[in-house]
Amino acid sequence: MKTIGNLIWMVLGGGLILFILYFIGGMLICLTIIGIPFGIQLFKLGIFSLAPFGQSIDYSKTGDGCLNLLFNILWILLGGIYVTITHIVFAVIMAITIIGIPFALQHIKLAAYALVPFGTISYSDKY
């Protein structure tokens, strides 16, 4: 069921477009040395947005340092809030129909991950 959901997500939910846009943004941000940690997070968001069904987000216990907090604050101020708002708007649009509700839930999951990506780990559920 996850595979079918991910295939439909790639075509109708915008997963493929999100993947491409996150990777282009990650490559552009990685052009500077200071932007490399932010670019890596964009790559992770891109991979996560390609197939979000069957994946979940884990907030790492070892990543609770002040550097992750600082990077999350910078991320939110420099564009993370706009990415999060975009995912929430898409979730509201998708939730208009009953068929779009699973896709809306995935956009909400992506919005949470896009708001504070540092110190989080996305992983695939095994079942």
Phi and psi in radians as a Rosetta constraint file:
Dihedral C 1 N 2 CA 2 C 2 CIRCULARHARMONIC -1.107 0.35
Dihedral N 2 CA 2 C 2 N 3 CIRCULARHARMONIC -0.663 0.35
Dihedral C 2 N 3 CA 3 C 3 CIRCULARHARMONIC -1.139 0.35
Dihedral N 3 CA 3 C 3 N 4 CIRCULARHARMONIC -0.752 0.35
Dihedral C 3 N 4 CA 4 C 4 CIRCULARHARMONIC -1.129 0.35
Dihedral N 4 CA 4 C 4 N 5 CIRCULARHARMONIC -0.758 0.35
Dihedral C 4 N 5 CA 5 C 5 CIRCULARHARMONIC -1.056 0.35
Dihedral N 5 CA 5 C 5 N 6 CIRCULARHARMONIC -0.724 0.35
Dihedral C 5 N 6 CA 6 C 6 CIRCULARHARMONIC -1.192 0.35
Dihedral N 6 CA 6 C 6 N 7 CIRCULARHARMONIC -0.656 0.35
Dihedral C 6 N 7 CA 7 C 7 CIRCULARHARMONIC -1.143 0.35
Dihedral N 7 CA 7 C 7 N 8 CIRCULARHARMONIC -0.772 0.35
Dihedral C 7 N 8 CA 8 C 8 CIRCULARHARMONIC -1.150 0.35
Dihedral N 8 CA 8 C 8 N 9 CIRCULARHARMONIC -0.663 0.35
Dihedral C 8 N 9 CA 9 C 9 CIRCULARHARMONIC -1.046 0.35
Dihedral N 9 CA 9 C 9 N 10 CIRCULARHARMONIC -0.747 0.35
Dihedral C 9 N 10 CA 10 C 10 CIRCULARHARMONIC -1.064 0.35
Dihedral N 10 CA 10 C 10 N 11 CIRCULARHARMONIC -0.642 0.35
Dihedral C 10 N 11 CA 11 C 11 CIRCULARHARMONIC -1.559 0.35
Dihedral N 11 CA 11 C 11 N 12 CIRCULARHARMONIC -0.922 0.35
Dihedral C 11 N 12 CA 12 C 12 CIRCULARHARMONIC -1.688 0.35
Dihedral N 12 CA 12 C 12 N 13 CIRCULARHARMONIC -0.493 0.35
Dihedral C 12 N 13 CA 13 C 13 CIRCULARHARMONIC -1.530 0.35
Dihedral N 13 CA 13 C 13 N 14 CIRCULARHARMONIC -0.087 0.35
Dihedral C 13 N 14 CA 14 C 14 CIRCULARHARMONIC 1.546 0.35
Dihedral N 14 CA 14 C 14 N 15 CIRCULARHARMONIC 0.232 0.35
Dihedral C 14 N 15 CA 15 C 15 CIRCULARHARMONIC -1.083 0.35
Dihedral N 15 CA 15 C 15 N 16 CIRCULARHARMONIC -0.748 0.35
Dihedral C 15 N 16 CA 16 C 16 CIRCULARHARMONIC -1.182 0.35
Dihedral N 16 CA 16 C 16 N 17 CIRCULARHARMONIC -0.702 0.35
Dihedral C 16 N 17 CA 17 C 17 CIRCULARHARMONIC -1.163 0.35
Dihedral N 17 CA 17 C 17 N 18 CIRCULARHARMONIC -0.739 0.35
Dihedral C 17 N 18 CA 18 C 18 CIRCULARHARMONIC -1.063 0.35
Dihedral N 18 CA 18 C 18 N 19 CIRCULARHARMONIC -0.756 0.35
Dihedral C 18 N 19 CA 19 C 19 CIRCULARHARMONIC -1.006 0.35
Dihedral N 19 CA 19 C 19 N 20 CIRCULARHARMONIC -0.844 0.35
Dihedral C 19 N 20 CA 20 C 20 CIRCULARHARMONIC -1.127 0.35
Dihedral N 20 CA 20 C 20 N 21 CIRCULARHARMONIC -0.777 0.35
Dihedral C 20 N 21 CA 21 C 21 CIRCULARHARMONIC -1.159 0.35
Dihedral N 21 CA 21 C 21 N 22 CIRCULARHARMONIC -0.723 0.35
Dihedral C 21 N 22 CA 22 C 22 CIRCULARHARMONIC -1.099 0.35
Dihedral N 22 CA 22 C 22 N 23 CIRCULARHARMONIC -0.691 0.35
Dihedral C 22 N 23 CA 23 C 23 CIRCULARHARMONIC -1.236 0.35
Dihedral N 23 CA 23 C 23 N 24 CIRCULARHARMONIC -0.658 0.35
Dihedral C 23 N 24 CA 24 C 24 CIRCULARHARMONIC -1.119 0.35
Dihedral N 24 CA 24 C 24 N 25 CIRCULARHARMONIC -0.782 0.35
Dihedral C 24 N 25 CA 25 C 25 CIRCULARHARMONIC -1.076 0.35
Dihedral N 25 CA 25 C 25 N 26 CIRCULARHARMONIC -0.718 0.35
Dihedral C 25 N 26 CA 26 C 26 CIRCULARHARMONIC -1.103 0.35
Dihedral N 26 CA 26 C 26 N 27 CIRCULARHARMONIC -0.703 0.35
Dihedral C 26 N 27 CA 27 C 27 CIRCULARHARMONIC -1.165 0.35
Dihedral N 27 CA 27 C 27 N 28 CIRCULARHARMONIC -0.683 0.35
Dihedral C 27 N 28 CA 28 C 28 CIRCULARHARMONIC -1.178 0.35
Dihedral N 28 CA 28 C 28 N 29 CIRCULARHARMONIC -0.711 0.35
Dihedral C 28 N 29 CA 29 C 29 CIRCULARHARMONIC -1.234 0.35
Dihedral N 29 CA 29 C 29 N 30 CIRCULARHARMONIC -0.553 0.35
Dihedral C 29 N 30 CA 30 C 30 CIRCULARHARMONIC -1.267 0.35
Dihedral N 30 CA 30 C 30 N 31 CIRCULARHARMONIC -0.081 0.35
Dihedral C 30 N 31 CA 31 C 31 CIRCULARHARMONIC -1.150 0.35
Dihedral N 31 CA 31 C 31 N 32 CIRCULARHARMONIC -0.450 0.35
Dihedral C 31 N 32 CA 32 C 32 CIRCULARHARMONIC -1.795 0.35
Dihedral N 32 CA 32 C 32 N 33 CIRCULARHARMONIC 2.635 0.35
Dihedral C 32 N 33 CA 33 C 33 CIRCULARHARMONIC -1.181 0.35
Dihedral N 33 CA 33 C 33 N 34 CIRCULARHARMONIC -0.655 0.35
Dihedral C 33 N 34 CA 34 C 34 CIRCULARHARMONIC -1.163 0.35
Dihedral N 34 CA 34 C 34 N 35 CIRCULARHARMONIC -0.536 0.35
Dihedral C 34 N 35 CA 35 C 35 CIRCULARHARMONIC -1.476 0.35
Dihedral N 35 CA 35 C 35 N 36 CIRCULARHARMONIC -0.080 0.35
Dihedral C 35 N 36 CA 36 C 36 CIRCULARHARMONIC -1.028 0.35
Dihedral N 36 CA 36 C 36 N 37 CIRCULARHARMONIC -0.779 0.35
Dihedral C 36 N 37 CA 37 C 37 CIRCULARHARMONIC -1.077 0.35
Dihedral N 37 CA 37 C 37 N 38 CIRCULARHARMONIC -0.602 0.35
Dihedral C 37 N 38 CA 38 C 38 CIRCULARHARMONIC -1.274 0.35
Dihedral N 38 CA 38 C 38 N 39 CIRCULARHARMONIC -0.635 0.35
Dihedral C 38 N 39 CA 39 C 39 CIRCULARHARMONIC -1.135 0.35
Dihedral N 39 CA 39 C 39 N 40 CIRCULARHARMONIC -0.687 0.35
Dihedral C 39 N 40 CA 40 C 40 CIRCULARHARMONIC -1.095 0.35
Dihedral N 40 CA 40 C 40 N 41 CIRCULARHARMONIC -0.699 0.35
Dihedral C 40 N 41 CA 41 C 41 CIRCULARHARMONIC -1.145 0.35
Dihedral N 41 CA 41 C 41 N 42 CIRCULARHARMONIC -0.617 0.35
Dihedral C 41 N 42 CA 42 C 42 CIRCULARHARMONIC -1.160 0.35
Dihedral N 42 CA 42 C 42 N 43 CIRCULARHARMONIC -0.653 0.35
Dihedral C 42 N 43 CA 43 C 43 CIRCULARHARMONIC -1.094 0.35
Dihedral N 43 CA 43 C 43 N 44 CIRCULARHARMONIC -0.733 0.35
Dihedral C 43 N 44 CA 44 C 44 CIRCULARHARMONIC -1.116 0.35
Dihedral N 44 CA 44 C 44 N 45 CIRCULARHARMONIC -0.728 0.35
Dihedral C 44 N 45 CA 45 C 45 CIRCULARHARMONIC -1.094 0.35
Dihedral N 45 CA 45 C 45 N 46 CIRCULARHARMONIC -0.665 0.35
Dihedral C 45 N 46 CA 46 C 46 CIRCULARHARMONIC -1.110 0.35
Dihedral N 46 CA 46 C 46 N 47 CIRCULARHARMONIC -0.784 0.35
Dihedral C 46 N 47 CA 47 C 47 CIRCULARHARMONIC -1.141 0.35
Dihedral N 47 CA 47 C 47 N 48 CIRCULARHARMONIC -0.715 0.35
Dihedral C 47 N 48 CA 48 C 48 CIRCULARHARMONIC -1.155 0.35
Dihedral N 48 CA 48 C 48 N 49 CIRCULARHARMONIC -0.641 0.35
Dihedral C 48 N 49 CA 49 C 49 CIRCULARHARMONIC -1.355 0.35
Dihedral N 49 CA 49 C 49 N 50 CIRCULARHARMONIC -0.259 0.35
Dihedral C 49 N 50 CA 50 C 50 CIRCULARHARMONIC -1.231 0.35
Dihedral N 50 CA 50 C 50 N 51 CIRCULARHARMONIC -0.711 0.35
Dihedral C 50 N 51 CA 51 C 51 CIRCULARHARMONIC -2.515 0.35
Dihedral N 51 CA 51 C 51 N 52 CIRCULARHARMONIC 1.369 0.35
Dihedral C 51 N 52 CA 52 C 52 CIRCULARHARMONIC -1.400 0.35
Dihedral N 52 CA 52 C 52 N 53 CIRCULARHARMONIC -0.331 0.35
Dihedral C 52 N 53 CA 53 C 53 CIRCULARHARMONIC -1.224 0.35
Dihedral N 53 CA 53 C 53 N 54 CIRCULARHARMONIC 2.258 0.35
Dihedral C 53 N 54 CA 54 C 54 CIRCULARHARMONIC 1.546 0.35
Dihedral N 54 CA 54 C 54 N 55 CIRCULARHARMONIC 0.031 0.35
Dihedral C 54 N 55 CA 55 C 55 CIRCULARHARMONIC -1.989 0.35
Dihedral N 55 CA 55 C 55 N 56 CIRCULARHARMONIC 2.684 0.35
Dihedral C 55 N 56 CA 56 C 56 CIRCULARHARMONIC -2.426 0.35
Dihedral N 56 CA 56 C 56 N 57 CIRCULARHARMONIC 2.967 0.35
Dihedral C 56 N 57 CA 57 C 57 CIRCULARHARMONIC -1.948 0.35
Dihedral N 57 CA 57 C 57 N 58 CIRCULARHARMONIC 2.325 0.35
Dihedral C 57 N 58 CA 58 C 58 CIRCULARHARMONIC -2.066 0.35
Dihedral N 58 CA 58 C 58 N 59 CIRCULARHARMONIC 2.246 0.35
Dihedral C 58 N 59 CA 59 C 59 CIRCULARHARMONIC -1.525 0.35
Dihedral N 59 CA 59 C 59 N 60 CIRCULARHARMONIC 1.953 0.35
Dihedral C 59 N 60 CA 60 C 60 CIRCULARHARMONIC -1.120 0.35
Dihedral N 60 CA 60 C 60 N 61 CIRCULARHARMONIC 2.385 0.35
Dihedral C 60 N 61 CA 61 C 61 CIRCULARHARMONIC -1.401 0.35
Dihedral N 61 CA 61 C 61 N 62 CIRCULARHARMONIC -0.466 0.35
Dihedral C 61 N 62 CA 62 C 62 CIRCULARHARMONIC -1.455 0.35
Dihedral N 62 CA 62 C 62 N 63 CIRCULARHARMONIC -0.224 0.35
Dihedral C 62 N 63 CA 63 C 63 CIRCULARHARMONIC -1.701 0.35
Dihedral N 63 CA 63 C 63 N 64 CIRCULARHARMONIC 0.472 0.35
Dihedral C 63 N 64 CA 64 C 64 CIRCULARHARMONIC -1.611 0.35
Dihedral N 64 CA 64 C 64 N 65 CIRCULARHARMONIC 0.698 0.35
Dihedral C 64 N 65 CA 65 C 65 CIRCULARHARMONIC -1.584 0.35
Dihedral N 65 CA 65 C 65 N 66 CIRCULARHARMONIC 3.025 0.35
Dihedral C 65 N 66 CA 66 C 66 CIRCULARHARMONIC -1.260 0.35
Dihedral N 66 CA 66 C 66 N 67 CIRCULARHARMONIC -0.435 0.35
Dihedral C 66 N 67 CA 67 C 67 CIRCULARHARMONIC -1.199 0.35
Dihedral N 67 CA 67 C 67 N 68 CIRCULARHARMONIC -0.717 0.35
Dihedral C 67 N 68 CA 68 C 68 CIRCULARHARMONIC -1.107 0.35
Dihedral N 68 CA 68 C 68 N 69 CIRCULARHARMONIC -0.689 0.35
Dihedral C 68 N 69 CA 69 C 69 CIRCULARHARMONIC -1.106 0.35
Dihedral N 69 CA 69 C 69 N 70 CIRCULARHARMONIC -0.790 0.35
Dihedral C 69 N 70 CA 70 C 70 CIRCULARHARMONIC -1.097 0.35
Dihedral N 70 CA 70 C 70 N 71 CIRCULARHARMONIC -0.782 0.35
Dihedral C 70 N 71 CA 71 C 71 CIRCULARHARMONIC -1.133 0.35
Dihedral N 71 CA 71 C 71 N 72 CIRCULARHARMONIC -0.661 0.35
Dihedral C 71 N 72 CA 72 C 72 CIRCULARHARMONIC -1.150 0.35
Dihedral N 72 CA 72 C 72 N 73 CIRCULARHARMONIC -0.685 0.35
Dihedral C 72 N 73 CA 73 C 73 CIRCULARHARMONIC -1.124 0.35
Dihedral N 73 CA 73 C 73 N 74 CIRCULARHARMONIC -0.805 0.35
Dihedral C 73 N 74 CA 74 C 74 CIRCULARHARMONIC -1.079 0.35
Dihedral N 74 CA 74 C 74 N 75 CIRCULARHARMONIC -0.718 0.35
Dihedral C 74 N 75 CA 75 C 75 CIRCULARHARMONIC -1.042 0.35
Dihedral N 75 CA 75 C 75 N 76 CIRCULARHARMONIC -0.815 0.35
Dihedral C 75 N 76 CA 76 C 76 CIRCULARHARMONIC -1.112 0.35
Dihedral N 76 CA 76 C 76 N 77 CIRCULARHARMONIC -0.770 0.35
Dihedral C 76 N 77 CA 77 C 77 CIRCULARHARMONIC -1.230 0.35
Dihedral N 77 CA 77 C 77 N 78 CIRCULARHARMONIC -0.557 0.35
Dihedral C 77 N 78 CA 78 C 78 CIRCULARHARMONIC -1.707 0.35
Dihedral N 78 CA 78 C 78 N 79 CIRCULARHARMONIC 0.149 0.35
Dihedral C 78 N 79 CA 79 C 79 CIRCULARHARMONIC 2.597 0.35
Dihedral N 79 CA 79 C 79 N 80 CIRCULARHARMONIC -0.256 0.35
Dihedral C 79 N 80 CA 80 C 80 CIRCULARHARMONIC -1.110 0.35
Dihedral N 80 CA 80 C 80 N 81 CIRCULARHARMONIC -0.584 0.35
Dihedral C 80 N 81 CA 81 C 81 CIRCULARHARMONIC -1.152 0.35
Dihedral N 81 CA 81 C 81 N 82 CIRCULARHARMONIC -0.622 0.35
Dihedral C 81 N 82 CA 82 C 82 CIRCULARHARMONIC -1.227 0.35
Dihedral N 82 CA 82 C 82 N 83 CIRCULARHARMONIC -0.665 0.35
Dihedral C 82 N 83 CA 83 C 83 CIRCULARHARMONIC -1.142 0.35
Dihedral N 83 CA 83 C 83 N 84 CIRCULARHARMONIC -0.728 0.35
Dihedral C 83 N 84 CA 84 C 84 CIRCULARHARMONIC -1.120 0.35
Dihedral N 84 CA 84 C 84 N 85 CIRCULARHARMONIC -0.783 0.35
Dihedral C 84 N 85 CA 85 C 85 CIRCULARHARMONIC -1.092 0.35
Dihedral N 85 CA 85 C 85 N 86 CIRCULARHARMONIC -0.676 0.35
Dihedral C 85 N 86 CA 86 C 86 CIRCULARHARMONIC -1.073 0.35
Dihedral N 86 CA 86 C 86 N 87 CIRCULARHARMONIC -0.771 0.35
Dihedral C 86 N 87 CA 87 C 87 CIRCULARHARMONIC -1.130 0.35
Dihedral N 87 CA 87 C 87 N 88 CIRCULARHARMONIC -0.647 0.35
Dihedral C 87 N 88 CA 88 C 88 CIRCULARHARMONIC -1.183 0.35
Dihedral N 88 CA 88 C 88 N 89 CIRCULARHARMONIC -0.706 0.35
Dihedral C 88 N 89 CA 89 C 89 CIRCULARHARMONIC -1.092 0.35
Dihedral N 89 CA 89 C 89 N 90 CIRCULARHARMONIC -0.773 0.35
Dihedral C 89 N 90 CA 90 C 90 CIRCULARHARMONIC -1.111 0.35
Dihedral N 90 CA 90 C 90 N 91 CIRCULARHARMONIC -0.614 0.35
Dihedral C 90 N 91 CA 91 C 91 CIRCULARHARMONIC -1.124 0.35
Dihedral N 91 CA 91 C 91 N 92 CIRCULARHARMONIC -0.728 0.35
Dihedral C 91 N 92 CA 92 C 92 CIRCULARHARMONIC -1.130 0.35
Dihedral N 92 CA 92 C 92 N 93 CIRCULARHARMONIC -0.743 0.35
Dihedral C 92 N 93 CA 93 C 93 CIRCULARHARMONIC -1.104 0.35
Dihedral N 93 CA 93 C 93 N 94 CIRCULARHARMONIC -0.753 0.35
Dihedral C 93 N 94 CA 94 C 94 CIRCULARHARMONIC -1.194 0.35
Dihedral N 94 CA 94 C 94 N 95 CIRCULARHARMONIC -0.538 0.35
Dihedral C 94 N 95 CA 95 C 95 CIRCULARHARMONIC -1.350 0.35
Dihedral N 95 CA 95 C 95 N 96 CIRCULARHARMONIC -0.057 0.35
Dihedral C 95 N 96 CA 96 C 96 CIRCULARHARMONIC -1.100 0.35
Dihedral N 96 CA 96 C 96 N 97 CIRCULARHARMONIC -0.662 0.35
Dihedral C 96 N 97 CA 97 C 97 CIRCULARHARMONIC -1.823 0.35
Dihedral N 97 CA 97 C 97 N 98 CIRCULARHARMONIC 2.736 0.35
Dihedral C 97 N 98 CA 98 C 98 CIRCULARHARMONIC -1.160 0.35
Dihedral N 98 CA 98 C 98 N 99 CIRCULARHARMONIC -0.627 0.35
Dihedral C 98 N 99 CA 99 C 99 CIRCULARHARMONIC -1.168 0.35
Dihedral N 99 CA 99 C 99 N 100 CIRCULARHARMONIC -0.527 0.35
Dihedral C 99 N 100 CA 100 C 100 CIRCULARHARMONIC -1.465 0.35
Dihedral N 100 CA 100 C 100 N 101 CIRCULARHARMONIC -0.096 0.35
Dihedral C 100 N 101 CA 101 C 101 CIRCULARHARMONIC -1.075 0.35
Dihedral N 101 CA 101 C 101 N 102 CIRCULARHARMONIC -0.746 0.35
Dihedral C 101 N 102 CA 102 C 102 CIRCULARHARMONIC -1.061 0.35
Dihedral N 102 CA 102 C 102 N 103 CIRCULARHARMONIC -0.607 0.35
Dihedral C 102 N 103 CA 103 C 103 CIRCULARHARMONIC -1.246 0.35
Dihedral N 103 CA 103 C 103 N 104 CIRCULARHARMONIC -0.602 0.35
Dihedral C 103 N 104 CA 104 C 104 CIRCULARHARMONIC -1.111 0.35
Dihedral N 104 CA 104 C 104 N 105 CIRCULARHARMONIC -0.703 0.35
Dihedral C 104 N 105 CA 105 C 105 CIRCULARHARMONIC -1.119 0.35
Dihedral N 105 CA 105 C 105 N 106 CIRCULARHARMONIC -0.623 0.35
Dihedral C 105 N 106 CA 106 C 106 CIRCULARHARMONIC -1.199 0.35
Dihedral N 106 CA 106 C 106 N 107 CIRCULARHARMONIC -0.641 0.35
Dihedral C 106 N 107 CA 107 C 107 CIRCULARHARMONIC -1.161 0.35
Dihedral N 107 CA 107 C 107 N 108 CIRCULARHARMONIC -0.617 0.35
Dihedral C 107 N 108 CA 108 C 108 CIRCULARHARMONIC -1.132 0.35
Dihedral N 108 CA 108 C 108 N 109 CIRCULARHARMONIC -0.722 0.35
Dihedral C 108 N 109 CA 109 C 109 CIRCULARHARMONIC -1.105 0.35
Dihedral N 109 CA 109 C 109 N 110 CIRCULARHARMONIC -0.728 0.35
Dihedral C 109 N 110 CA 110 C 110 CIRCULARHARMONIC -1.160 0.35
Dihedral N 110 CA 110 C 110 N 111 CIRCULARHARMONIC -0.605 0.35
Dihedral C 110 N 111 CA 111 C 111 CIRCULARHARMONIC -1.123 0.35
Dihedral N 111 CA 111 C 111 N 112 CIRCULARHARMONIC -0.721 0.35
Dihedral C 111 N 112 CA 112 C 112 CIRCULARHARMONIC -1.124 0.35
Dihedral N 112 CA 112 C 112 N 113 CIRCULARHARMONIC -0.698 0.35
Dihedral C 112 N 113 CA 113 C 113 CIRCULARHARMONIC -1.245 0.35
Dihedral N 113 CA 113 C 113 N 114 CIRCULARHARMONIC -0.604 0.35
Dihedral C 113 N 114 CA 114 C 114 CIRCULARHARMONIC -1.316 0.35
Dihedral N 114 CA 114 C 114 N 115 CIRCULARHARMONIC -0.391 0.35
Dihedral C 114 N 115 CA 115 C 115 CIRCULARHARMONIC -1.302 0.35
Dihedral N 115 CA 115 C 115 N 116 CIRCULARHARMONIC -0.799 0.35
Dihedral C 115 N 116 CA 116 C 116 CIRCULARHARMONIC -2.326 0.35
Dihedral N 116 CA 116 C 116 N 117 CIRCULARHARMONIC 1.438 0.35
Dihedral C 116 N 117 CA 117 C 117 CIRCULARHARMONIC -1.413 0.35
Dihedral N 117 CA 117 C 117 N 118 CIRCULARHARMONIC -0.358 0.35
Dihedral C 117 N 118 CA 118 C 118 CIRCULARHARMONIC -1.416 0.35
Dihedral N 118 CA 118 C 118 N 119 CIRCULARHARMONIC 2.284 0.35
Dihedral C 118 N 119 CA 119 C 119 CIRCULARHARMONIC 1.565 0.35
Dihedral N 119 CA 119 C 119 N 120 CIRCULARHARMONIC 0.093 0.35
Dihedral C 119 N 120 CA 120 C 120 CIRCULARHARMONIC -1.978 0.35
Dihedral N 120 CA 120 C 120 N 121 CIRCULARHARMONIC 2.652 0.35
Dihedral C 120 N 121 CA 121 C 121 CIRCULARHARMONIC -2.275 0.35
Dihedral N 121 CA 121 C 121 N 122 CIRCULARHARMONIC 2.252 0.35
Dihedral C 121 N 122 CA 122 C 122 CIRCULARHARMONIC -1.735 0.35
Dihedral N 122 CA 122 C 122 N 123 CIRCULARHARMONIC 2.429 0.35
Dihedral C 122 N 123 CA 123 C 123 CIRCULARHARMONIC -2.506 0.35
Dihedral N 123 CA 123 C 123 N 124 CIRCULARHARMONIC 2.769 0.35
Dihedral C 123 N 124 CA 124 C 124 CIRCULARHARMONIC -1.563 0.35
Dihedral N 124 CA 124 C 124 N 125 CIRCULARHARMONIC 2.314 0.35
Dihedral C 124 N 125 CA 125 C 125 CIRCULARHARMONIC -1.230 0.35
Dihedral N 125 CA 125 C 125 N 126 CIRCULARHARMONIC 2.469 0.35
Dihedral C 125 N 126 CA 126 C 126 CIRCULARHARMONIC -1.524 0.35
Dihedral N 126 CA 126 C 126 N 127 CIRCULARHARMONIC -0.098 0.35
